[in-house]
Amino acid sequence: MKALRLLFVVAVLLSISACSATVATPTPTVAIIPLPNNAAPSVSNSAIARTAAAVTPRATTPASATPSATPTRVLKVPLEAILPQPTATPTVVPLAAPPVVVAPLPSGRLVMQLASGGDIVVVNADGSSLTRLTTGLDPAWSPDGRQIAFTRWSEPQGIYVMNADGSNLRMVYQINGAKSPTWSPDGSKIAFTWKYRSVQRTDRHGNPIGVPNDFWRISVVDVATGNKTDVPMDPDQKAFTPDWGPDGRLVYKGMRGLWITDLAGPPVKLTDNPLDESPAWSPDGQRIVFMSKLQDHRDVLVINADGSGRVQLTASPPDISKKPVNNVSPLWTPDGKSIAFLTDRDSDWHVYIMNIDGSNQRRLLDVSVAYDFAAERVFDWTK
C-alpha cells in the first residue's frame, strides 16, 4: 500500500515538471531597432549582449528551434527614447520700428547779408527766388514781414528801413557804428547797439598801445518820428546783439553773460557765462536760443526765459584730428517749431535748420555767406 502511494506522488511531480517546461516567460515591451549588417555598431557586441541580458529575462527556448545562419544584431531601448517628444512653440516678438523723424516743410522768407556791409538778399525758405535788394549790415524783418531794417557803416551811416522788395529805402536815424537792429513787437520802434565811446591806451610818450577799448550801448529809435531813447545799462556799460521779445523785453549779450531788460530798466542778469552771446527769443517768449564758445569752437544752446534749463543743441565732432565745427547766429523759425543757425561744417558758412531739441540737423540753403565772429546777425526769418 505504501508503495502505491509513493508511485502516485512521483507521477504527479513528473507531470508538473513537464508542464512548466512548455510555458515561456512573457517578454516586456521594448522597441527593436535592427542594425544593418554593414553598419558599424556604436557599441561592442559584448556590450549589447550585456544590455540585452539586463533588460530581457531568460526564456526557455524549445529544443526544436533552428538558429539563424547570420544572427541579426538588435539594440533594445525603451519606446519613449525614440518616439518624438512634443516641443514648445517659441513666442516671436516683432521688433519695434524705429521712430520716423518728419521734418516740417520750411515756409516763409529769409533776408540775409552775404557779408558784413555787402549784399543783402531775400530768398524763400525752400531756396527759391533769391533776390538782391541792397547793401548793409544785420538785416531784420518787421513783425508783419513788410519791411526790413538794417544798418550801414558806409556814408551816410545810420539806421535804414526799406520795403520787403527793396523799394522805399530811407534812413530813419543817422548815427555812426550802429549794429544789430531789432523791431519792437508792434513794429513802431527799432532797438540797436552802437559804439558810444572808445578809449585808447597810450604809453608815456602818447603812442597808442594795443586795440581801443570800445563801449557799446542799446538805444531805441521811433520809426515814425526818428526820436532816439537810450536803454538803461548794466554795470559793465557794454551791450551787444539785442533781440526784442514778444512781451516787450530785450535780451542782449553783456560782458559777463546774457541780460534781460526793458525800456525802463534796470537790466537783470540771465546767465553768468561771459562767452554766451547772440541771444534770440522764441515766438512765445518762453525760451531763448543763443551761442556760446566751448574751448576752440562755438555751439548753439537754449535756455528758459527764467535762466533755467540750459541745454546744448549742437556739438563739434569729437575727432580731434578734424577741424572744429562752429555753429553760430541762431534764431527761431516763425512757427517756433525749429531753430535755424549758421555753421561752417561744410567748409563754407551755410544756413542749417534743426528741431528744437537739436535733432534732425540739415542744410536749409545752398547760399554761402561770410561770418567774421563780429557779433553779426547775418540773417532773419519771417512768415
C-alpha positions in Angstrom: 0.0 0.0 0.0 2.8 2.4 0.9 4.5 1.5 -2.4 1.4 2.5 -4.4 1.2 5.9 -2.7 4.9 6.6 -3.4 4.4 5.8 -7.1 1.4 8.2 -7.3 3.4 11.2 -5.8 6.3 10.7 -8.2 3.9 10.6 -11.2 2.3 13.9 -10.1 5.7 15.6 -9.7 6.8 14.5 -13.2 3.6 15.9 -14.7 4.0 19.3 -13.1 7.6 19.5 -14.3 6.6 18.7 -17.9 4.0 21.5 -17.9 6.5 24.1 -16.6 8.9 23.3 -19.4 6.4 24.2 -22.1 5.3 27.7 -20.7 7.5 30.7 -21.8 8.0 33.7 -19.5 6.4 36.8 -21.2 8.9 39.4 -22.5 8.3 43.2 -21.7 7.5 45.6 -24.5 10.6 47.2 -26.0 11.4 48.8 -29.3 13.6 46.6 -31.5 15.9 48.6 -33.9 17.6 46.4 -36.4 21.1 47.3 -37.3 22.2 46.8 -40.9 24.8 44.1 -41.3 27.3 46.5 -42.9 26.9 49.3 -40.3 29.4 49.7 -37.6 27.7 49.4 -34.2 28.2 52.2 -31.8 28.8 49.7 -29.0 30.6 46.3 -28.9 28.8 43.0 -29.3 29.6 42.1 -25.8 28.1 45.3 -24.5 24.9 44.7 -26.5 24.8 41.2 -25.0 25.2 42.5 -21.5 22.5 45.2 -22.1 20.0 42.6 -23.6 20.6 40.3 -20.6 20.0 43.1 -18.2 16.6 44.1 -19.7 15.3 40.8 -21.0 14.5 37.8 -18.7 15.8 34.5 -19.9 13.1 32.5 -21.8 13.0 28.8 -22.2 13.8 28.0 -25.9 12.2 25.0 -27.5 14.7 22.3 -28.4 13.3 22.2 -32.0 14.2 25.9 -32.7 16.7 26.2 -35.6 19.3 29.0 -35.1 19.8 31.5 -38.0 22.9 31.2 -40.1 23.5 35.1 -39.8 22.2 36.4 -36.5 20.5 39.8 -36.6 22.0 42.3 -34.1 19.4 44.4 -32.4 19.6 47.3 -29.9 16.7 47.3 -27.5 15.7 50.7 -26.0 12.5 52.0 -24.3 9.9 53.4 -26.7 9.9 56.9 -25.1 13.6 57.2 -26.1 12.8 57.1 -29.9 9.3 58.5 -30.2 9.2 62.3 -31.0 8.5 64.4 -27.9 6.3 67.5 -28.0 8.2 70.8 -28.0 7.0 74.2 -27.0 6.4 76.7 -29.8 8.7 79.8 -29.4 7.0 83.1 -29.0 8.0 85.5 -31.8 8.1 89.2 -30.6 8.2 91.6 -33.5 10.9 94.3 -33.3 9.6 97.8 -32.8 10.1 100.1 -35.9 12.5 103.0 -35.3 10.7 106.3 -34.9 10.5 108.3 -38.1 11.6 111.9 -37.9 9.3 114.0 -40.0 10.8 117.5 -40.6 8.3 120.2 -41.1 8.5 121.7 -44.5 10.2 125.1 -44.4 8.0 128.1 -45.2 8.3 131.9 -45.2 11.2 134.0 -46.4 14.7 134.8 -45.2 16.7 138.1 -45.5 20.5 137.6 -45.4 23.7 139.6 -45.7 26.2 137.7 -47.8 29.0 139.6 -46.0 29.2 142.4 -43.4 28.4 145.6 -45.4 27.9 143.5 -48.5 24.8 142.4 -50.5 21.5 142.0 -48.7 19.3 139.4 -50.4 15.9 137.8 -49.8 15.1 134.1 -50.5 12.2 131.8 -49.9 12.8 129.1 -47.2 12.8 126.4 -49.9 15.7 128.1 -51.6 13.8 129.7 -54.5 13.5 133.3 -55.7 16.9 134.6 -54.5 16.8 138.4 -55.0 19.4 141.1 -54.2 17.9 144.2 -52.5 20.8 146.5 -51.4 23.9 146.6 -49.2 24.3 146.8 -45.5 24.6 145.0 -42.1 22.4 142.8 -39.9 19.1 142.8 -41.8 15.9 142.2 -39.7 12.3 141.7 -40.6 9.5 143.8 -39.2 6.9 141.8 -37.2 4.4 141.9 -40.2 7.1 140.9 -42.7 6.5 144.0 -44.8 9.7 145.9 -44.0 13.4 145.3 -43.4 15.7 147.2 -41.1 19.5 147.3 -41.4 22.5 149.5 -40.7 25.2 150.9 -42.8 28.8 151.8 -42.0 29.3 153.4 -45.4 28.4 157.1 -45.7 25.9 158.2 -44.7 26.0 155.9 -41.7 22.8 155.1 -39.8 19.7 153.0 -39.3 17.8 152.3 -42.6 14.4 150.8 -43.4 13.0 149.5 -46.8 10.1 147.6 -48.1 10.4 143.8 -48.4 11.0 144.2 -52.2 13.8 146.8 -51.7 11.6 149.8 -52.5 11.1 152.9 -50.4 14.6 152.8 -49.0 15.1 155.5 -46.3 17.3 156.4 -43.3 15.3 156.7 -40.0 18.2 157.7 -37.9 21.7 158.9 -38.7 24.4 157.5 -36.3 27.9 156.1 -36.7 28.8 152.5 -35.8 25.3 151.0 -35.4 24.7 147.3 -35.5 22.0 144.6 -34.8 18.7 146.3 -35.3 15.6 144.6 -33.8 12.0 145.6 -34.1 9.6 146.1 -31.2 6.6 143.7 -31.1 4.2 146.4 -32.5 6.7 147.4 -35.3 6.8 151.1 -34.2 10.4 151.1 -32.8 13.8 149.7 -33.6 16.4 148.9 -30.9 20.1 148.7 -31.9 23.6 148.8 -30.5 26.2 151.4 -31.3 29.7 152.4 -30.2 29.2 155.4 -28.0 32.7 155.6 -26.6 36.2 154.4 -27.4 39.2 154.6 -25.0 42.8 154.1 -26.4 45.6 153.3 -24.1 48.9 155.1 -24.7 52.4 155.0 -23.4 54.2 157.9 -21.6 55.0 159.4 -25.0 51.4 159.4 -26.1 51.7 156.5 -28.5 48.7 154.1 -28.7 49.1 150.7 -27.0 47.0 147.8 -28.2 43.5 148.0 -29.5 41.0 150.6 -28.3 38.5 149.7 -25.6 35.1 150.2 -27.2 31.9 150.8 -25.2 28.6 149.8 -26.8 25.1 150.6 -25.6 21.4 149.9 -26.6 19.3 152.7 -27.9 15.8 152.8 -29.4 14.5 154.9 -32.3 10.9 155.6 -33.2 10.4 154.7 -36.8 7.8 157.4 -37.5 9.5 160.4 -35.7 13.2 159.4 -35.6 13.4 160.2 -31.9 16.1 158.2 -30.0 16.0 156.9 -26.4 18.8 155.2 -24.6 18.1 152.0 -22.7 19.4 151.6 -19.1 22.7 149.8 -18.9 24.2 147.1 -16.7 27.3 148.0 -14.6 29.7 146.9 -17.3 28.4 149.5 -19.7 28.7 147.2 -22.7 25.8 145.6 -24.7 25.7 143.6 -27.9 23.2 141.8 -30.2 19.9 142.8 -28.6 16.7 140.9 -29.5 13.2 142.3 -28.7 10.9 139.6 -27.3 7.1 139.3 -27.8 6.4 140.6 -24.2 8.3 143.8 -24.8 11.6 142.9 -23.0 15.0 143.0 -24.6 17.6 140.2 -24.2 21.3 141.0 -25.0 24.9 140.0 -24.5 26.8 141.8 -21.8 30.4 141.5 -20.7 29.6 138.8 -18.1 26.7 136.8 -19.7 23.2 137.4 -21.0 20.9 140.1 -19.6 17.2 141.0 -19.9 15.8 144.5 -19.7 13.0 146.7 -20.8 12.9 150.4 -21.7 12.6 151.4 -18.1 15.3 149.0 -16.7 17.2 148.0 -14.8 18.8 145.1 -16.6 18.7 141.7 -14.9 21.4 139.1 -15.4 20.2 135.9 -17.1 23.5 133.8 -17.3 26.9 134.1 -15.7 29.0 132.9 -18.6 30.8 135.8 -20.4 31.1 133.6 -23.5 27.3 133.5 -24.1 26.2 135.7 -27.0 23.8 136.4 -29.8 20.5 135.6 -27.9 17.1 135.3 -29.7 13.6 135.0 -28.2 11.3 132.1 -29.1 8.0 133.3 -30.7 6.1 132.5 -27.5 8.6 134.3 -25.3 9.2 131.2 -23.1 12.8 130.3 -24.3 15.9 131.9 -25.6 18.4 130.4 -28.0 22.0 131.6 -28.1 25.5 130.6 -28.9 28.5 130.1 -26.6 32.2 129.5 -27.0 33.2 126.0 -25.9 37.0 125.6 -25.9 38.0 126.2 -29.5 34.6 126.5 -31.2 31.1 127.8 -30.7 27.8 125.9 -30.3 24.1 126.6 -30.1 22.3 126.3 -26.7 18.8 127.0 -25.4 17.6 128.3 -22.0 14.3 129.1 -20.4 13.4 132.7 -20.0 14.0 132.5 -16.3 17.5 131.2 -16.7 16.8 127.5 -16.0 17.1 124.5 -18.3 20.3 125.2 -20.1 20.7 122.7 -22.9 23.4 122.3 -25.6 21.9 121.6 -29.1 24.9 121.3 -31.4 28.3 119.8 -31.0 31.6 119.7 -32.8 32.9 116.2 -33.9 34.8 114.5 -31.1 37.6 113.5 -33.5 40.5 115.9 -32.5 42.2 115.3 -35.9 39.3 117.2 -37.6 38.8 120.9 -37.7 36.4 122.1 -35.0 32.9 123.0 -36.3 31.3 126.3 -35.4 27.5 126.8 -35.0 26.6 130.4 -34.6 24.0 133.2 -35.0 20.9 131.1 -34.1 17.2 132.1 -34.3 13.8 130.6 -34.2 11.6 129.9 -37.2 8.4 131.9 -37.1 6.3 128.9 -36.1 8.6 128.2 -33.1 9.0 124.5 -34.2 12.6 124.7 -35.5 15.8 126.6 -34.9 18.0 128.0 -37.8 21.7 128.7 -37.4 24.8 129.3 -39.3 27.6 126.7 -39.5 30.9 126.1 -41.2 30.7 122.3 -41.1 30.7 122.2 -44.9 33.8 124.4 -45.1 31.9 127.4 -46.2 29.2 129.0 -44.0 25.6 127.9 -44.7 22.2 128.2 -43.0 21.1 125.0 -41.3 17.9 124.1 -39.5 17.1 121.6 -36.7 14.3 120.5 -34.4 14.1 122.5 -31.1 15.7 119.6 -29.3 18.8 119.6 -31.6 17.8 116.6 -33.7 17.5 116.3 -37.5 20.1 118.9 -38.3 20.3 119.6 -42.1 21.2 122.3 -44.5 18.5 124.7 -45.4 20.0 126.8 -48.2 22.9 126.3 -50.6 23.7 130.0 -50.3 27.3 130.6 -49.0 27.8 133.6 -46.7 30.6 135.2 -44.7 30.9 135.3 -40.9 33.6 137.2 -39.1 32.8 136.5 -35.4 32.0 140.2 -35.0 28.5 139.8 -33.4 26.8 139.6 -36.8 23.2 138.7 -37.1 23.6 137.6 -40.7 20.0 136.5 -41.4 16.4 136.8 -40.2 13.2 134.8 -41.0 9.6 135.8 -41.5 6.3 134.0 -42.3 
